[in-house]
Amino acid sequence: MISDIVLIGPMRTGKSTLGKLLAQSLNVPRVSLDDICSNYFKEAGFDRETGKQTPSKGRFPGWYLYYQSFFPVRCNGCSTSIQQADNEA
């Protein structure tokens, strides 16, 4: 019996692709957080064009700040980094 397989890692490193290939090879169902998040962002009013036009602050590009504003919970480290960027701007 196969246990759950969870793939974690930085963005754009192939986790979704690997997950799809594993699910096909092992003939098991696949749940993609990308799909779940995509639906959440649509319901929350996320607009890709607005993200592209959001101004940068400090080291953080505008699209990243816009994207992060759609997360209901932030880790302390992220909030601290964004506050530091606000202070540097």
Buried (B, 14 or more C-beta within 10 A) or exposed (E): EEEEEEEEEEEEEEBBEEBEEBBEEEEEEBEEEEEEEEEBBEEEEBEEEEBEEBEEBBEBBBBBBBBEEEEEEEEEEEEEBBEBBEEEE
